[in-house]
Each structure stands twice: as structure tokens, then as C-alpha cells.
Amino acid sequence: MPLFNSQQQHDRGIRWLGTGATVVIELLVLLALAFAVVRYVEWSSDAAQAEFMSATKSSASDLNHLPVSSAPIQPEKDPTCRRER
């Protein structure tokens, strides 16, 4: 039965080789996913910052161009003084 023993040892070698290849592929996929997540977070952060900066610039320019009301400003009436009808 030496043929059976040598065949069994050869199968173990193939299993280790297959397991090693699977681990390497899984690590490569994990690294690719991690890289994609980091790039997405950087991209979304840049996009959010650009949106915030454009909103800040527009609101700052709006402060310089406040609308002028045509209605005269009236002083607030004293709440303790009531008008009778």
C-alpha cells in the first residue's frame, strides 16, 4: 500500500497550496475593499467640504446685499400699555 500513502501525502500538499492561494486572494480582496472605502470617504469628504464652502461663500455675499424693506420700522409697543376698543 505504499501507493496509497504517497497519494494521500500528495493530496495534502495540494490542499495546503489551495488553502494558501485562497488566503492570498482573500487578503487581496480585503485590501482592495479597504482601499475603496478609504477613497470613498476622502471623496465624500472633499465633496461635502466643497459644498460647505460654496454655501458659506453665498451666505457671506448675501450679508453684503441685504434686502431693504420699503416699510418703515416701527418701535415695539409696550405690552403693558393696551389699547381699548
LOVEXDREN-164124 format. One line per 5 residues: for each residue z, x, y of N, C-alpha, C. Coordinates in steps of 0.1 Angstrom, whole numbers, plus 5000, padded with zeros to 4 digits. Each point is the difference from the previous one (the first is absolute). Example, Ala and Ser with C-alpha at 12.3 -4.5 7.8 and 13.67 -1.06 7.14 Angstrom:
<atoms>
5078 5132 4943 5000 4991 5012 5000 5009 5012; 4993 4996 5011 5000 5009 5011 5008 4992 5011
</atoms>
This chain:
<atoms>
5000 5008 4988 5000 4992 5012 5000 5008 5013; 4996 5012 5000 4999 5008 5012 4990 4994 5010; 4990 4994 4995 4990 4994 5009 5007 4989 5009; 5008 4992 4994 5007 4989 5007 5009 5006 5011; 5008 5011 4996 5009 5006 5010 4992 5005 5012
4989 5007 4998 4993 5006 5011 4993 4989 5008; 4996 4990 4994 4994 4988 5007 5011 4994 5009; 5012 4999 4995 5011 4994 5008 5003 5009 5012; 5001 5013 4998 5003 5009 5011 4988 4999 5011; 4988 4999 4995 4989 4999 5009 5001 4988 5009
5004 4988 4993 5001 4988 5008 5011 5001 5010; 5011 5007 4997 5011 5002 5010 4994 5007 5012; 4992 5010 4998 4995 5008 5011 4991 4991 5009; 4992 4992 4994 4991 4991 5007 5009 4990 5008; 5011 4995 4995 5009 4991 5007 5006 5006 5012
5004 5013 4998 5006 5007 5012 4990 5002 5011; 4988 5003 4996 4989 5003 5009 4997 4987 5008; 4999 4989 4992 4998 4987 5006 5011 4995 5009; 5012 5003 4997 5012 4997 5008 5000 5008 5013; 4997 5013 4998 4999 5008 5012 4989 4996 5010
4989 4996 4994 4989 4996 5009 5004 4987 5007; 5006 4991 4993 5004 4987 5006 5010 5003 5011; 5010 5009 4998 5010 5003 5010 4993 5006 5013; 4990 5009 4998 4993 5006 5011 4993 4989 5008; 4993 4991 4993 4992 4990 5006 5010 4990 5008
5011 4997 4994 5010 4991 5007 5005 5007 5012; 5003 5013 5000 5004 5007 5012 4990 5000 5010; 4987 5002 4997 4989 5000 5009 4999 4986 5007; 5001 4990 4992 4999 4986 5006 5012 4998 5009; 5012 5004 4996 5012 4999 5008 4999 5007 5013
4994 5012 5000 4998 5008 5012 4990 4993 5009; 4989 4995 4994 4990 4993 5008 5006 4988 5007; 5008 4992 4993 5006 4988 5006 5010 5004 5011; 5008 5011 4998 5009 5004 5010 4992 5005 5012; 4989 5007 4999 4992 5004 5011 4994 4988 5007
4996 4990 4993 4994 4988 5006 5011 4992 5008; 5012 5000 4995 5011 4993 5007 5003 5007 5013; 5001 5013 4999 5004 5008 5012 4989 4998 5010; 4987 5001 4996 4989 4999 5010 5000 4986 5006; 5003 4989 4992 5000 4987 5005 5011 4998 5011
5012 5006 4997 5011 4999 5009 4997 5007 5013; 4994 5012 4999 4996 5007 5012 4989 4992 5008; 4991 4994 4993 4989 4992 5007 5006 4988 5007; 5009 4993 4992 5005 4988 5006 5010 5003 5012; 5006 5011 4999 5009 5004 5011 4992 5004 5012
4989 5007 4998 4991 5003 5011 4994 4988 5006; 4996 4990 4992 4994 4988 5005 5011 4992 5008; 5012 4999 4995 5010 4993 5007 5004 5007 5013; 5000 5013 5000 5003 5007 5012 4989 4998 5011; 4988 5000 4995 4988 4998 5010 5001 4986 5005
5003 4990 4992 5002 4986 5005 5011 4999 5009; 5011 5006 4998 5012 5000 5009 4996 5007 5013; 4994 5011 4999 4996 5007 5013 4990 4991 5008; 4991 4994 4994 4991 4992 5008 5007 4988 5006; 5009 4994 4992 5008 4989 5006 5009 5004 5011
5005 5012 4999 5009 5006 5011 4992 5002 5012; 4988 5006 4998 4992 5003 5012 4995 4987 5007; 4997 4990 4992 4996 4987 5007 5011 4993 5006; 5012 5001 4995 5012 4993 5006 5004 5008 5013; 4998 5013 5000 5003 5008 5011 4991 4997 5012
4987 4999 4996 4990 4996 5011 5002 4986 5005; 5005 4991 4991 5003 4987 5004 5011 4999 5011; 5010 5009 4999 5011 5001 5010 4994 5003 5014; 4990 5008 5001 4994 5004 5012 4992 4988 5006; 4996 4991 4992 4992 4989 5005 5006 4987 4997
5012 4998 5005 5007 4987 4998 4994 4989 5008; 4998 4988 4994 4994 4989 5007 5009 4996 5012; 4994 4996 5010 5007 4996 5012 5000 4985 5000; 5012 4994 5001 5001 4986 5000 4997 4994 5014; 4993 4989 5000 4997 4994 5013 5011 4991 5004
5009 4996 4991 5011 4991 5004 5011 5009 5007; 5006 4995 5010 5011 5007 5007 5012 5001 4991; 5007 5011 5000 5013 5001 4993 5011 4993 5007; 5007 4991 4993 5011 4993 5006 5013 5005 4994; 5010 5002 5009 5013 5004 4995 5006 4990 4990
5007 5005 4991 5007 4992 4990 5011 4991 5006; 5000 4988 4997 5010 4991 5006 5013 5002 4993; 5010 4997 5008 5014 5001 4995 5002 4989 4990; 5004 5003 4988 5002 4989 4990 5012 4991 5003; 5009 5005 5009 5012 4991 5003 4996 4990 5011
4990 5003 5007 4995 4990 5010 4990 4991 4994; 5003 4987 4999 4991 4991 4994 4994 4990 5011; 4988 4997 4998 4994 4990 5009 5003 4986 4994; 5003 4991 5009 5003 4986 4996 4987 4993 5002; 4998 4990 4991 4988 4992 5001 5003 4987 5005
</atoms>
